[in-house]
Protein backbone atom coordinates (compact mmCIF):
# COMPACT_ATOMS: atom_id res chain seq x y z
CA UNK A 1 0.00 0.00 0.00
CA UNK A 2 1.53 3.34 -0.98
CA UNK A 3 2.00 5.91 1.75
CA UNK A 4 -0.53 8.69 1.83
CA UNK A 5 -0.46 11.63 4.20
CA UNK A 6 1.71 12.42 7.18
CA UNK A 7 0.59 12.36 10.80
CA UNK A 8 2.55 14.59 13.16
CA UNK A 9 2.10 13.99 16.88
CA UNK A 10 3.24 16.79 19.20
CA UNK A 11 3.60 15.68 22.80
CA UNK A 12 4.45 17.44 26.02
CA UNK A 13 3.00 19.08 29.08
CA UNK A 14 1.22 22.45 29.14
CA UNK A 15 3.71 25.28 28.75
CA UNK A 16 6.18 23.16 26.79
CA UNK A 17 5.50 24.94 23.48
CA UNK A 18 3.25 22.43 21.70
CA UNK A 19 0.92 25.00 20.18
CA UNK A 20 3.72 27.36 19.17
CA UNK A 21 5.55 24.50 17.44
CA UNK A 22 2.35 23.15 15.84
CA UNK A 23 1.44 26.58 14.46
CA UNK A 24 4.91 26.92 12.97
CA UNK A 25 4.62 23.49 11.34
CA UNK A 26 1.17 24.38 10.04
CA UNK A 27 2.59 27.43 8.27
CA UNK A 28 5.82 25.85 7.03
CA UNK A 29 4.29 22.63 5.70
CA UNK A 30 0.76 23.81 4.86
CA UNK A 31 -0.52 21.18 7.27
CA UNK A 32 -3.89 20.97 8.95
CA UNK A 33 -3.48 21.68 12.67
CA UNK A 34 -5.86 20.11 15.15
CA UNK A 35 -5.92 21.76 18.58
CA UNK A 36 -8.50 20.25 20.96
CA UNK A 37 -8.37 23.25 23.31
CA UNK A 38 -9.47 25.65 20.55
CA UNK A 39 -12.45 23.49 19.62
CA UNK A 40 -13.45 22.93 23.24
CA UNK A 41 -13.39 26.65 23.97
CA UNK A 42 -15.54 27.32 20.90
CA UNK A 43 -18.16 24.84 22.16
CA UNK A 44 -18.39 25.99 25.77
CA UNK A 45 -21.47 27.94 26.79
CA UNK A 46 -19.78 28.88 30.08
CA UNK A 47 -16.03 29.42 29.74
CA UNK A 48 -15.59 28.67 33.47
CA UNK A 49 -17.35 25.27 33.35
CA UNK A 50 -14.54 22.81 34.15
CA UNK A 51 -16.82 19.77 34.14
CA UNK A 52 -18.06 20.55 30.64
CA UNK A 53 -14.52 21.31 29.48
CA UNK A 54 -13.40 17.90 30.73
CA UNK A 55 -16.46 16.15 29.28
CA UNK A 56 -15.81 17.61 25.84
CA UNK A 57 -12.14 16.55 25.73
CA UNK A 58 -12.65 12.94 24.57
CA UNK A 59 -15.46 13.83 22.17
CA UNK A 60 -13.42 16.58 20.50
CA UNK A 61 -10.25 14.49 20.29
CA UNK A 62 -12.22 11.58 18.79
CA UNK A 63 -13.87 13.87 16.23
CA UNK A 64 -10.52 15.39 15.31
CA UNK A 65 -9.02 11.92 14.92
CA UNK A 66 -11.85 10.83 12.61
CA UNK A 67 -11.28 13.93 10.48
CA UNK A 68 -7.52 13.36 10.57
CA UNK A 69 -7.85 9.83 9.19
CA UNK A 70 -9.84 11.20 6.25
CA UNK A 71 -7.25 13.90 5.61
CA UNK A 72 -4.41 11.36 5.78
CA UNK A 73 -6.21 9.16 3.24
CA UNK A 74 -6.27 12.20 0.92
CA UNK A 75 -2.51 12.66 1.24
CA UNK A 76 -2.55 15.64 3.57
CA UNK A 77 -0.33 16.41 6.55
CA UNK A 78 -2.08 16.74 9.90
CA UNK A 79 -0.53 18.05 13.11
CA UNK A 80 -2.19 16.83 16.32
CA UNK A 81 -1.21 18.71 19.48
CA UNK A 82 -3.17 16.67 22.03
CA UNK A 83 -0.25 16.32 24.40
CA UNK A 84 0.02 12.54 24.02
CA UNK A 85 1.10 11.94 27.60
CA UNK A 86 1.54 8.17 27.38
CA UNK A 87 3.42 5.84 25.08
CA UNK A 88 0.26 3.75 24.75
CA UNK A 89 -1.74 6.70 23.39
CA UNK A 90 1.04 7.71 20.97
CA UNK A 91 1.36 4.12 19.75
CA UNK A 92 -2.38 3.77 19.19
CA UNK A 93 -2.49 6.83 16.94
CA UNK A 94 0.71 5.78 15.15
CA UNK A 95 -0.51 2.26 14.44
CA UNK A 96 -3.84 3.46 13.06
CA UNK A 97 -2.02 5.96 10.84
CA UNK A 98 0.34 3.24 9.61
CA UNK A 99 -2.66 1.06 8.73
CA UNK A 100 -3.77 3.90 6.45
CA UNK A 101 -0.31 3.95 4.87
CA UNK A 102 0.58 7.32 6.37
CA UNK A 103 3.99 8.48 7.43
CA UNK A 104 4.25 9.23 11.12
CA UNK A 105 6.28 11.80 13.01
CA UNK A 106 6.65 12.37 16.74
CA UNK A 107 7.98 15.56 18.27
CA UNK A 108 8.48 15.66 22.03
CA UNK A 109 8.59 19.06 23.65
CA UNK A 110 10.88 19.43 26.66
CA UNK A 111 8.69 18.90 29.70
CA UNK A 112 11.39 18.14 32.23
CA UNK A 113 11.57 21.44 34.13
CA UNK A 114 8.23 22.08 35.86
CA UNK A 115 9.39 25.45 37.19
CA UNK A 116 10.15 26.63 33.65
CA UNK A 117 6.82 25.29 32.40
CA UNK A 118 5.01 27.21 35.14
CA UNK A 119 6.93 30.38 34.31
CA UNK A 120 5.67 30.08 30.73
CA UNK A 121 2.13 29.25 31.85
CA UNK A 122 2.04 32.33 34.10
CA UNK A 123 3.06 34.49 31.14
CA UNK A 124 0.44 32.80 28.97
CA UNK A 125 -2.23 33.24 31.68
CA UNK A 126 -1.71 37.01 31.50
CA UNK A 127 -2.17 37.13 27.74
CA UNK A 128 -5.23 34.90 27.36
CA UNK A 129 -8.37 36.49 25.94
CA UNK A 130 -10.67 34.31 28.06
CA UNK A 131 -10.48 32.47 31.39
CA UNK A 132 -11.03 29.03 29.85
CA UNK A 133 -7.40 27.90 29.95
CA UNK A 134 -6.04 29.92 32.87
CA UNK A 135 -4.05 27.47 34.95
CA UNK A 136 -3.17 27.36 38.63
CA UNK A 137 -0.16 25.25 39.53
CA UNK A 138 -1.78 23.52 42.51
CA UNK A 139 -4.65 22.30 40.33
CA UNK A 140 -2.46 20.52 37.82
CA UNK A 141 1.03 19.64 38.96
CA UNK A 142 0.10 16.39 40.73
CA UNK A 143 -1.63 15.00 37.64
CA UNK A 144 1.44 15.68 35.53
CA UNK A 145 3.38 12.96 37.33
CA UNK A 146 1.69 10.56 34.89
CA UNK A 147 3.40 12.09 31.85
CA UNK A 148 5.59 9.56 30.06
CA UNK A 149 8.19 11.33 27.97
CA UNK A 150 9.15 9.42 24.82
CA UNK A 151 12.40 7.49 24.89
CA UNK A 152 15.06 7.57 22.19
CA UNK A 153 13.88 4.09 21.15
CA UNK A 154 10.29 5.27 20.79
CA UNK A 155 11.29 8.30 18.72
CA UNK A 156 13.39 6.04 16.46
CA UNK A 157 10.24 4.07 15.54
CA UNK A 158 8.78 7.10 13.75
CA UNK A 159 9.61 8.20 10.19
CA UNK A 160 10.78 11.56 11.55
CA UNK A 161 10.69 13.59 14.73
CA UNK A 162 12.76 14.19 17.78
CA UNK A 163 13.14 16.05 21.03
CA UNK A 164 12.60 19.80 21.02
C-alpha positions in Angstrom: 0.0 0.0 0.0 1.5 3.3 -1.0 2.0 5.9 1.7 -0.5 8.7 1.8 -0.5 11.6 4.2 1.7 12.4 7.2 0.6 12.4 10.8 2.5 14.6 13.2 2.1 14.0 16.9 3.2 16.8 19.2 3.6 15.7 22.8 4.4 17.4 26.0 3.0 19.1 29.1 1.2 22.5 29.1 3.7 25.3 28.7 6.2 23.2 26.8 5.5 24.9 23.5 3.3 22.4 21.7 0.9 25.0 20.2 3.7 27.4 19.2 5.5 24.5 17.4 2.4 23.2 15.8 1.4 26.6 14.5 4.9 26.9 13.0 4.6 23.5 11.3 1.2 24.4 10.0 2.6 27.4 8.3 5.8 25.8 7.0 4.3 22.6 5.7 0.8 23.8 4.9 -0.5 21.2 7.3 -3.9 21.0 9.0 -3.5 21.7 12.7 -5.9 20.1 15.1 -5.9 21.8 18.6 -8.5 20.3 21.0 -8.4 23.3 23.3 -9.5 25.7 20.6 -12.5 23.5 19.6 -13.5 22.9 23.2 -13.4 26.6 24.0 -15.5 27.3 20.9 -18.2 24.8 22.2 -18.4 26.0 25.8 -21.5 27.9 26.8 -19.8 28.9 30.1 -16.0 29.4 29.7 -15.6 28.7 33.5 -17.4 25.3 33.4 -14.5 22.8 34.2 -16.8 19.8 34.1 -18.1 20.6 30.6 -14.5 21.3 29.5 -13.4 17.9 30.7 -16.5 16.1 29.3 -15.8 17.6 25.8 -12.1 16.5 25.7 -12.6 12.9 24.6 -15.5 13.8 22.2 -13.4 16.6 20.5 -10.2 14.5 20.3 -12.2 11.6 18.8 -13.9 13.9 16.2 -10.5 15.4 15.3 -9.0 11.9 14.9 -11.8 10.8 12.6 -11.3 13.9 10.5 -7.5 13.4 10.6 -7.8 9.8 9.2 -9.8 11.2 6.3 -7.2 13.9 5.6 -4.4 11.4 5.8 -6.2 9.2 3.2 -6.3 12.2 0.9 -2.5 12.7 1.2 -2.5 15.6 3.6 -0.3 16.4 6.6 -2.1 16.7 9.9 -0.5 18.0 13.1 -2.2 16.8 16.3 -1.2 18.7 19.5 -3.2 16.7 22.0 -0.2 16.3 24.4 0.0 12.5 24.0 1.1 11.9 27.6 1.5 8.2 27.4 3.4 5.8 25.1 0.3 3.7 24.7 -1.7 6.7 23.4 1.0 7.7 21.0 1.4 4.1 19.7 -2.4 3.8 19.2 -2.5 6.8 16.9 0.7 5.8 15.1 -0.5 2.3 14.4 -3.8 3.5 13.1 -2.0 6.0 10.8 0.3 3.2 9.6 -2.7 1.1 8.7 -3.8 3.9 6.4 -0.3 3.9 4.9 0.6 7.3 6.4 4.0 8.5 7.4 4.3 9.2 11.1 6.3 11.8 13.0 6.7 12.4 16.7 8.0 15.6 18.3 8.5 15.7 22.0 8.6 19.1 23.7 10.9 19.4 26.7 8.7 18.9 29.7 11.4 18.1 32.2 11.6 21.4 34.1 8.2 22.1 35.9 9.4 25.5 37.2 10.2 26.6 33.7 6.8 25.3 32.4 5.0 27.2 35.1 6.9 30.4 34.3 5.7 30.1 30.7 2.1 29.2 31.9 2.0 32.3 34.1 3.1 34.5 31.1 0.4 32.8 29.0 -2.2 33.2 31.7 -1.7 37.0 31.5 -2.2 37.1 27.7 -5.2 34.9 27.4 -8.4 36.5 25.9 -10.7 34.3 28.1 -10.5 32.5 31.4 -11.0 29.0 29.9 -7.4 27.9 29.9 -6.0 29.9 32.9 -4.1 27.5 35.0 -3.2 27.4 38.6 -0.2 25.2 39.5 -1.8 23.5 42.5 -4.7 22.3 40.3 -2.5 20.5 37.8 1.0 19.6 39.0 0.1 16.4 40.7 -1.6 15.0 37.6 1.4 15.7 35.5 3.4 13.0 37.3 1.7 10.6 34.9 3.4 12.1 31.9 5.6 9.6 30.1 8.2 11.3 28.0 9.1 9.4 24.8 12.4 7.5 24.9 15.1 7.6 22.2 13.9 4.1 21.2 10.3 5.3 20.8 11.3 8.3 18.7 13.4 6.0 16.5 10.2 4.1 15.5 8.8 7.1 13.7 9.6 8.2 10.2 10.8 11.6 11.6 10.7 13.6 14.7 12.8 14.2 17.8 13.1 16.0 21.0 12.6 19.8 21.0 
